[in-house]
Amino acid sequence: MALYQLTFTSKPLLQWQYTAPVNASAAPNSNFFKGVQWSPDGTFLLTCNDDAVLRVFSDVLGTGPDLGEAPPPPLAIPGGEAVYDYAWFPGTAAGDPASCCFASTGRGHPVHLWDACSGALRCSYVIHDAADAPTAARSLSFAPDGGQLAAGLDRGIHLFDTARPGHASRRLPTHARGGEGQPGIVAALAHSPFDPGWLAAGTTGGAAGLYDTRAPEALCLLQGCAGAGVNALRWSADGNFLYVGSRGRGGGVACWDVRGGAVPYFIPRAPAGAAPHQRMQFDVEPAGRHLAAGGCDGAVRWYDLRDGSQADACFVAGDTINGVSIHPALPLLATASGHRRFPLCPSSSSSEEEGEGGDEPGPASGRSLDLAEAPALGLGEQGGQRERSPLGLARCSQGDDPAHGCNVLRVWLLDSQPFDLYSERSGSEHGEAKM
């Protein structure tokens, strides 16, 4: 049970930040972050960058808000090739080092289980396709009791017994050759918080499904999700609603009532006109009242889960916010920013301005194609920095403007008050009463 509820009466305060290291060889198109996750006990922060390195931060809460000093280096774990997904073991507790572990999957690699304290590889879970060739999973999810690990791939889900690493798994098909089910790659998985047998799956084909891992077929399907495919899923605090995140133009977050199959409301991707194809995380606060989602304009927006209306918004970085994670017990929000940028050749006019050194322009003379800077977002260029249109968003409180930070991992202190169980019900309960 959460001990606080958000009030949004004051701006978030920056408590801690970490800038991604530059790695031109492994990440030539910007070493952006790929999401962020608090550990179940709130002690660790786990993230990954485009250089395929998993980074574990274990001293975030103890460093304090002194931004003048660089934070201690994280535990860096090479993930091999491109990392697709990662997930914490549900029983992770700092007081029990044996429980501190997480799983990751990447291109050309099996599912690995890593030690979050030492970075050592504990074991691997191998998936074979129909031709008996090893294949990589695209999404991961642990059951709430930690006994089962689900791995999603093309037209199927492989279920592993966490205590039995290796090749032994059971395949749960998500799409039949006759056209029934969920077409595409299973890009998102989420176990129900109350029934370890219930598993939600989202595919690149634009459908979300609910499965009972003890049965061979889907319980129900949500077809025709807006956007270009489902790549993020979250359950409500009471387990009655599933929030389905879709990418691409027209994407957003749909609220799905799994009890009757209705969709009470849809939250469109903000700002209007944004069409990101990278995975954009969102998270539900422990009290179950609000949902936090990042945007291409560097803002985090909060939505009231009773009706899907926007409750608050705040700029937290000068780049795409692709990762948001709410602390499980404290009013803290972790945000990760960044997106892929492609360098372009310098124009002839810029070469002439360089004079004799124009034939060999330096890094500052080149231009880059920034996929997040589009006219639809209301962003322009002024003095080499992006100028933001007046969207009515508040600036977060810190010494420097957060809009100047790119490829940055940050932790914010949110305005809150003690949670009163008797005066206010959770967000999902409000939504149930209203419907």
C-alpha positions in Angstrom: 0.0 0.0 0.0 1.4 3.4 -1.0 2.0 5.8 1.9 1.4 9.0 -0.2 -0.7 10.5 -2.9 0.4 13.1 -5.4 -1.0 16.7 -5.1 0.8 18.6 -7.9 0.7 21.8 -5.9 4.4 22.5 -6.5 7.0 21.7 -9.1 9.1 18.5 -8.9 12.6 18.9 -7.4 15.6 17.4 -9.1 17.4 15.1 -6.6 20.0 13.2 -8.7 21.1 12.9 -12.3 23.5 10.9 -14.5 24.5 11.7 -18.1 25.1 8.9 -20.5 28.8 8.4 -21.5 29.7 9.2 -25.1 30.5 6.0 -27.0 31.0 6.9 -30.7 32.0 3.3 -31.7 29.2 1.4 -30.0 26.5 4.1 -30.3 27.4 6.4 -33.2 23.9 7.8 -33.4 23.7 9.1 -29.8 24.0 6.9 -26.7 20.4 7.5 -25.6 18.7 5.7 -22.8 16.3 2.8 -23.4 13.9 3.2 -20.4 14.5 3.0 -16.7 13.1 0.7 -13.9 13.2 1.0 -10.1 13.8 -2.3 -8.4 10.8 -3.8 -6.5 12.2 -2.6 -3.2 13.2 0.8 -4.5 16.9 0.4 -3.8 18.3 0.0 -7.3 17.8 1.8 -10.6 18.2 -0.3 -13.8 18.6 1.2 -17.3 20.2 0.5 -20.6 21.7 2.6 -23.4 22.2 2.3 -27.1 25.7 1.0 -26.5 24.1 -2.2 -25.3 25.4 -1.8 -21.7 23.1 -2.4 -18.8 23.7 0.0 -15.9 22.7 -0.6 -12.2 22.7 2.3 -9.8 22.7 1.3 -6.2 23.3 4.6 -4.4 20.7 6.9 -5.8 18.8 7.6 -2.6 22.0 8.2 -0.6 23.7 10.8 -2.8 21.3 13.6 -2.0 20.4 16.6 -4.2 24.0 17.9 -4.6 24.2 18.3 -8.4 27.7 19.8 -8.4 29.4 16.5 -7.8 29.3 13.7 -10.4 27.5 10.6 -9.1 29.5 7.4 -8.4 29.9 5.2 -11.5 27.2 2.5 -11.9 27.7 -1.2 -12.2 28.1 -1.7 -16.0 27.1 -5.0 -17.5 27.8 -5.6 -21.2 24.6 -6.9 -22.8 26.2 -8.1 -26.0 24.3 -6.7 -29.0 21.2 -4.5 -29.0 19.2 -5.0 -25.7 15.5 -5.5 -26.4 14.1 -5.7 -22.9 15.0 -6.2 -19.2 13.0 -7.0 -16.0 13.6 -7.1 -12.3 13.1 -10.3 -10.3 10.0 -9.5 -8.1 11.6 -10.6 -4.9 14.6 -8.3 -5.1 15.5 -7.0 -1.7 18.8 -5.2 -0.8 19.0 -7.1 2.5 19.1 -10.4 0.7 21.9 -10.3 -2.0 20.8 -13.6 -3.4 17.4 -12.1 -4.5 19.0 -9.1 -6.2 18.9 -10.0 -9.9 17.3 -9.1 -13.2 16.7 -10.7 -16.6 17.7 -9.2 -20.0 17.3 -10.2 -23.6 19.1 -8.9 -26.7 19.8 -9.6 -30.3 21.6 -12.9 -30.8 21.6 -13.9 -27.1 19.4 -16.0 -24.9 17.6 -14.6 -21.9 20.3 -13.9 -19.2 19.8 -13.6 -15.5 22.3 -11.1 -14.0 23.4 -10.5 -10.4 22.5 -6.9 -9.6 25.3 -6.6 -7.0 28.3 -8.1 -8.8 27.2 -8.1 -12.4 27.9 -11.8 -12.7 25.9 -14.0 -15.1 23.9 -16.4 -12.9 22.1 -18.5 -15.6 20.5 -18.4 -19.1 17.2 -19.4 -20.6 17.5 -20.5 -24.2 14.7 -20.4 -26.7 14.6 -22.5 -29.9 12.5 -21.8 -33.0 10.7 -24.3 -35.2 14.0 -25.1 -37.0 15.7 -25.8 -33.6 17.8 -22.7 -33.9 18.4 -20.4 -30.9 16.4 -17.2 -31.1 16.2 -14.1 -29.0 13.2 -12.9 -27.0 11.8 -9.4 -27.6 10.0 -8.9 -24.3 10.2 -10.2 -20.7 8.0 -10.4 -17.6 8.3 -12.2 -14.2 5.2 -13.6 -12.4 4.5 -11.7 -9.2 5.8 -14.6 -7.1 8.9 -14.9 -9.2 8.3 -18.5 -10.1 7.7 -18.0 -13.8 9.6 -16.0 -16.5 7.7 -15.2 -19.7 9.6 -14.3 -22.9 7.8 -13.0 -26.0 8.8 -13.5 -29.6 7.2 -13.8 -33.0 3.7 -15.3 -32.7 4.3 -16.9 -29.3 5.4 -16.7 -25.7 7.8 -19.1 -24.0 7.2 -19.8 -20.3 10.2 -20.8 -18.1 10.3 -22.1 -14.6 12.7 -19.5 -13.0 14.3 -22.2 -10.9 15.1 -24.3 -14.0 17.3 -22.4 -16.4 18.3 -24.0 -19.7 16.2 -25.1 -22.7 13.1 -26.4 -20.9 10.1 -24.1 -21.7 6.5 -24.3 -22.7 5.3 -22.4 -25.7 2.1 -20.4 -25.6 1.0 -19.6 -29.2 -0.4 -16.1 -29.8 -1.3 -16.4 -33.5 -2.4 -19.3 -35.6 -1.6 -19.7 -39.3 -5.3 -19.5 -40.0 -5.3 -15.9 -39.0 -6.7 -16.1 -35.5 -5.1 -14.5 -32.5 -2.5 -11.7 -32.3 -0.3 -11.2 -35.4 3.2 -10.0 -35.1 6.0 -10.0 -32.5 5.1 -10.0 -28.8 6.8 -6.7 -27.9 5.3 -6.2 -24.4 4.4 -8.5 -21.5 2.9 -7.9 -18.1 1.7 -10.4 -15.4 -1.3 -9.5 -13.4 -0.4 -8.3 -9.9 -3.0 -10.5 -8.3 -3.1 -13.7 -10.3 0.3 -15.0 -11.3 -1.4 -17.1 -14.0 -2.8 -14.1 -15.9 -0.5 -12.7 -18.5 -1.1 -9.7 -20.8 0.7 -9.5 -24.2 0.9 -6.8 -26.8 2.1 -7.3 -30.3 3.5 -5.2 -33.2 0.4 -6.2 -35.1 -1.7 -3.8 -33.0 -3.5 -6.1 -30.6 -3.4 -6.9 -26.9 -4.4 -10.2 -25.4 -5.0 -11.7 -22.0 -3.8 -15.2 -21.4 -4.1 -17.8 -18.6 -0.7 -19.5 -18.6 -2.3 -22.6 -17.3 -4.5 -22.8 -20.4 -3.4 -23.3 -24.1 -5.3 -20.3 -25.6 -6.2 -16.6 -25.0 -8.9 -15.6 -22.7 -9.8 -12.4 -24.6 -8.3 -10.0 -27.2 -8.4 -6.3 -27.7 -8.1 -5.8 -31.5 -7.5 -2.6 -33.5 -5.3 -0.7 -31.0 -4.5 2.8 -32.3 -1.1 3.4 -33.7 1.5 1.1 -35.3 1.7 -1.6 -32.7 1.6 -2.2 -28.9 5.0 -1.9 -27.1 4.1 -1.1 -23.5 1.7 -2.6 -20.9 0.8 -1.7 -17.3 -1.8 -3.1 -14.9 -3.9 -0.9 -12.6 -3.3 -1.2 -8.8 -6.4 -3.4 -8.4 -5.8 -5.6 -11.4 -9.1 -4.7 -13.1 -7.7 -2.5 -15.8 -4.9 -2.9 -18.3 -3.3 0.1 -19.8 -2.1 -0.6 -23.4 0.5 1.7 -24.9 0.9 1.9 -28.7 3.5 3.6 -30.9 3.5 5.5 -34.1 1.1 8.1 -35.5 -2.2 7.9 -33.6 -0.7 6.0 -30.8 -1.3 6.5 -27.1 -2.5 4.7 -24.0 -5.9 2.8 -24.0 -7.6 1.8 -20.7 -9.0 -1.7 -21.1 -11.4 -3.1 -18.5 -10.5 -6.7 -18.6 -13.7 -7.7 -16.7 -16.0 -6.8 -19.6 -13.7 -5.9 -22.5 -14.8 -2.3 -22.7 -12.3 0.6 -23.3 -13.6 3.5 -21.1 -11.1 6.1 -22.5 -8.0 6.6 -24.7 -5.1 8.9 -23.9 -3.6 10.2 -27.1 0.2 10.6 -27.4 1.3 14.1 -26.5 2.2 16.5 -27.9 -0.2 16.3 -30.8 1.3 15.1 -34.0 4.1 13.2 -32.3 4.7 9.7 -33.9 7.6 8.0 -32.0 8.4 4.5 -33.0 10.7 3.8 -30.1 9.4 2.3 -26.9 7.9 5.0 -24.7 7.4 3.9 -21.1 4.6 4.9 -18.8 3.9 4.0 -15.2 1.1 3.9 -12.7 1.7 5.3 -9.2 1.4 2.8 -6.3 -1.8 4.5 -5.1 -3.4 3.7 -8.4 -4.7 7.3 -9.0 -2.4 8.7 -11.7 -0.4 7.6 -14.7 2.9 9.2 -15.8 3.9 9.2 -19.5 6.8 10.8 -21.3 6.7 12.8 -24.5 8.8 13.8 -27.5 8.9 17.4 -26.2 10.9 16.6 -23.0 7.8 16.7 -20.8 6.2 14.2 -18.4 2.5 14.3 -18.2 0.3 13.0 -15.5 -3.2 11.7 -16.2 -6.1 11.1 -13.8 -7.1 7.4 -14.2 -10.7 8.1 -13.3 -11.4 9.6 -16.7 -8.1 9.9 -18.6 -7.9 13.7 -18.2 -4.5 15.4 -17.8 -3.7 16.4 -14.2 -0.3 18.0 -14.6 2.7 18.4 -16.9 6.3 19.4 -16.4 9.5 19.7 -18.6 12.2 17.4 -17.3 14.7 17.2 -20.1 15.6 18.7 -23.5 15.0 15.4 -25.3 12.5 12.7 -25.8 11.4 11.1 -22.5 11.4 7.4 -23.3 11.5 6.1 -19.8 9.5 6.9 -16.6 9.4 4.8 -13.4 7.7 5.7 -10.1 9.3 4.6 -6.9 7.3 1.8 -5.2 7.3 3.5 -1.7 8.5 7.1 -2.0 7.3 10.1 -4.0 10.2 9.8 -6.5 10.1 9.7 -10.2 13.0 8.5 -12.4 13.1 9.7 -16.0 15.3 8.7 -18.9 15.8 10.7 -22.1 17.2 10.4 -25.5 16.5 9.2 -29.1 18.5 8.2 -32.1 20.1 11.0 -34.2 21.7 10.4 -37.6 24.6 12.7 -38.6 24.3 14.5 -42.0 27.1 15.8 -44.2 27.9 19.5 -43.7 26.4 21.8 -46.3 28.6 23.6 -48.9 27.8 27.0 -47.3 29.0 25.8 -43.9 32.2 24.5 -45.5 32.9 27.9 -47.1 32.4 29.6 -43.8 35.1 27.4 -42.3 37.7 28.8 -44.7 40.8 26.8 -45.1 39.7 24.3 -42.6 36.4 23.7 -44.4 37.6 20.6 -46.1 37.9 18.8 -42.8 35.1 20.1 -40.7 35.1 19.4 -37.0 32.3 17.8 -35.0 30.6 21.1 -34.3 30.4 22.1 -38.0 28.3 19.0 -39.0 24.5 18.8 -38.8 22.4 16.0 -37.5 18.9 14.8 -38.3 17.0 14.9 -35.1 13.9 12.8 -35.4 12.2 14.4 -32.4 12.4 17.9 -33.8 9.5 18.2 -36.1 7.2 21.1 -37.0 4.3 19.3 -35.5 5.8 19.5 -32.0 6.1 23.3 -32.1 9.9 23.3 -31.8 12.2 25.6 -33.6 15.9 26.5 -33.8 17.4 29.6 -32.1 21.0 30.0 -31.2 21.8 26.3 -31.6 19.3 25.3 -29.0 15.7 24.2 -29.4 13.1 26.9 -28.6 10.0 25.5 -27.1 6.5 26.8 -27.9 4.3 28.0 -25.1 2.6 24.7 -24.3 1.6 25.8 -20.8 4.0 23.4 -19.1 5.8 24.2 -15.9 9.6 24.2 -15.5 10.9 21.9 -12.8 12.8 23.5 -10.0 16.6 23.2 -10.3 19.6 25.5 -10.8 19.9 24.8 -14.6 17.2 24.7 -17.1 16.3 21.0 -17.5 15.6 21.6 -21.2 19.4 21.6 -21.8 19.8 18.0 -20.8 19.9 15.2 -23.4 20.6 11.5 -22.8 20.2 12.1 -19.1 18.9 9.9 -16.3 17.2 11.9 -13.5 15.4 11.4 -10.2 12.7 13.9 -9.1 11.0 14.5 -5.8 7.3 14.8 -6.3 4.9 16.9 -4.3 2.7 14.6 -2.2 0.8 14.2 1.0 0.1 11.2 3.3 -2.4 8.8 1.7 -5.8 8.6 3.5 -7.4 5.3 2.7 -10.8 6.4 4.1 -11.2 9.7 2.4 -10.1 8.8 -1.2 -10.3 5.6 -3.1 -7.7 4.6 -5.7 -7.9 5.8 -9.3 -9.0 2.5 -10.7 -11.8 2.3 -8.1 -13.0 5.8 -9.2 -13.0 4.7 -12.7 -15.1 1.6 -11.9 -17.6 3.7 -10.0 -17.9 6.2 -12.8 -18.5 3.6 -15.4 
